[in-house]
């Protein structure tokens, strides 16, 4: 594994690269940084060059001005620049939750950089019918309010309840998460004060996403098999599938299936990406 830092407008982005084969960029959800999905990445590096990174404002990716306004489009531009620094070919992307929204904005703006995007339960609220969007926006507002008035522990608990994420259902060898470190608590602060507001106000270019249907840029809506169908991120995946005229790809676990079921999730990802059909450089 090698790590590096990429200078982008207004920030420095930390990233890690490991493995060999076609490039696969993992866009983490929530306050997750480059190390969030170690179990999953470890099962993919034999067939892929896997790139993970700290989203702007998290862990080792420091913005020049931590209080500057932030948008999902800014995150997508960071990914655009990171991919441009790493490859001239369209890449494979796995976007989880917030990362899925970032991936959709990237695909709409720079479709030539995306070969396949698996968008796993992205909070793309602009895809939702009016009533469902209002409900999702109200939930985000409550999360922000809970954080301001009661602190990170209460907000984190509410977030887990809203998403249904947990580790009661997990693969046998998956350990329970360690207690939150100071760094992760700092990441929580940035997520609740910057990223959630950015998601609430993100207006996805829906016509641009719809125009990807039938092109070389493939978008795969995905959702956890145990995620509640009424959870707004699951609804977003359903609406994305409707927009693209396809079906939602079901993955093991729930909203956090990447970390609770890394072995099964990796196997399902191979199926969806059709890894066996991807020719590695230098191979016939």
N, C-alpha and C positions, 0 to 999 in steps of 0.2 A: 504494500500500500504506500502510495506517496500522497503528500498533501501540499497545497500551495495556496496562495492568496492572489485574487484577481482584483485589480483596481477598476472600479466602475464609477460613473458620475455620482458623487456624494457618498461613497462607501467603499469598503474593502470586503470582498466576498471570499470566505474560507471554503475550500472544497477538498475532497478526498477522491482518489482514483485507485481502483484495484481490479484485478482480474484481467481477462483477455477475451477478445471477440467483439462483436458489434456493441457499440456504445449504448448503455442504458442509464438514463438519468432518473434518480428517484427524488421526487418532490415531496417533502415531508408535510404532514398535517400538524395542526395546532402549534405548539411551541417546540416541536421536535427539531433537533439539529442533525448534523451529518451522521451522528452515531445512533440515532433513534432506532433504526431498523437493522441492527447488526445481524440478528438471527436470519433475517430474510436475505440480506446481501451475501452472507456467507454461503448461501445455497444457490447463488446466481453467478458468482465470480468465475466458476469453471467454464461458463459459456458466454460470459459477457464482460466487457469492460464497464464496471459499475461505478457511476459517479454519484456521490452524495455531497450535500453542501449545507452550510448554515445560512438560512434565509437572513436577509438584511435585518439587523437589529437583534439577532439571536447569537448567543455564545461568542464565537470568534469573528463574526461578520459585523464589524462596527461601522455605523453610519457616522459621517462627519458631524452631523447635527442630530442627536437623538430625539430632539423635540420637533424636527421638521415634519410637515404633513407627509403622510405616506399613502400610496394607493397600490392596489393590486397590479396596476399597469407598471408601476415602478419595479415590483418584484419580477414581473414578466420580462421587463427590459434587462434586469440583472441576469435572468436565465438566458435570454437571447445572447447577451455578451459572453456568458460562460460557455455556451455551446459553440459560439463562433471561435472562441479561443482554443477549443478542444478538437473540433472536427469540421470538415467542410461538407460532410455528408448528412442527410437527414437522420435524426436520432430516434431511438425508442425512449418513451417517457412513461413512467408510472407516477401518477399524481394522486396522493391520498388526501381526502378532505380539502383543507385549505390549499394544499399543493395541487389538487385537481383543478381548482379554480384558476390558479396561476397558470397551469398548463393549458387550459382552455383559452385564456387571454393570449398566451404565446401563440397557440395554433391559429387563432383568428388574425393575429398581426403578422406572424412570420411562418406561414404554413410550410414553406420550403425547408424549414429546420426540423420538421416533425415527420417522421415516418409513421409511427403509431403512438398515440397517446391513450393509455388506459386511465380514465378519469373515475377514480373510486370514490363515490359519494361526495361530489364536489358541491360546496354551498353556493351554487350559481343561482342566486335568488331571482335574477331577471328572467329565468326560464319558467318560473312558477306562475300559475294563475294568480289573479289579484288577491284573492282571499288567502291563499296559501302563502304568498309572499308577505302579506301583512302579518300573518302569524309568525313566520320565521323571523321577520325583522323585530317583532315584539320580543321574541325569545332572546335574540342577540342583545336587545336593549336591556333586558333583565339581567343578562350576564354581566354587561358593563356596570349596571347599577349595583349589583351584588358585589362586584369587585371593589367599586369605589367605597361602598358603605360597610362592607363586612370583611374585605381582604381576600387574599388569594386562596386560602383554604376553603372558604365557603363557595367561592366562584369555581374552584376546581371541582368540588363536589357536585355543584349544579351542572357543570359542563359534562361530567361523567354520566349524570342522570339523563341529561338531554340527549346525548349521543348514544347512550346504552353501552358505552365502552366499559370493559371490565375484564378481569382475568379469572373469573369463576369458571368460565369455559375456555380452556386453553390446552395446547398440546402437552403431553406428560412431561417433557423435558424443558418446558418454558418456565423460567423462574419468575416469581412475582417481582414487580418493579421495586427498586430500592427507594428508600425515603427521598423526598425531593431535596436536591442539593441547593446551595445558594445560587448556583448558576441557573438551574432550572427555574427557581422561583423568580429570578431576574427575567428569564425568558417569558414566564407567565405574565409578568408585569407588562412587557412589551406587547405580548399577544393581546391582552385584554384592553390595553390603552391605544394601540395603533392598528393591529391587524384586524380585529373584529370590526371596528368602525370602517376600515377600508373595504372589508367584505360586504358590509351593509350597503355601502354606496357604490359598489362596483356595478356598472351597467355593461354586461357582456355584449359584444357585437354579435347578436343572435343571427342576423343574415349572413355574416361572414362564416360562422360555424356551420350553418345550414348549407352554405355553398361548398363545404368540404366533402359533402356526400358524393361518392363516386370518384373522388380524386385520389391522388397518390398519398394524400395525408389522411390517415385512418384514425378516427376517434372512436374509442370503445367505452361506452357508458358501463360502469360496474358498480356493484353493491354487495354488501355482506349478506350471506345466507340467513343469518340470525338477526340482522338489523330490522327494527320495526318498520313495516312499510309506510307508516304515517310520519316517520321522522323526516324532517324537511330535506336533509341531504339525500336520503333515499328517493324522495319525490323528485329532487333535481335530476338524479340519474335516470329516473323514469321519463321525465320530460325531455331530457337530452336524447334518449333513445327514440322517443316519438318524433323529435325534430329531425333526426338523422334517418328515420325509417328503418331502425334496427331493433335489437332486443338488448336488454340489460344482461351483461355477463355476471353470473353469480359467483362470488368468491367465498372461500371458507371463513368462518367467524363472523364477527359483526363489524362495527365501524372501525375497530382497531385490529382487524384480522391480520394486518401485516406483522404485528408484534405478538399477538396471541396464538396465531397458527402459521408461523413462518414456513414450516415444511410444506404444508398443504397449499398455502398461498403461493409459494414459489412454483409448485407443480402446476397449479392452475394458471399462473402467469405464463409459464412456458407454453401451455396449450393456447392461450389467447394470443400470444405473440407469435405462435407457430415457429418456435425457435429452431425446430429441425429443418424448417424450410429456409432459414437465413444462412446464406453462404458466408463463411468467415473469409477475411482477407488472406490470400495465398493458398486457398483450398479450392479444389475443383467443384 
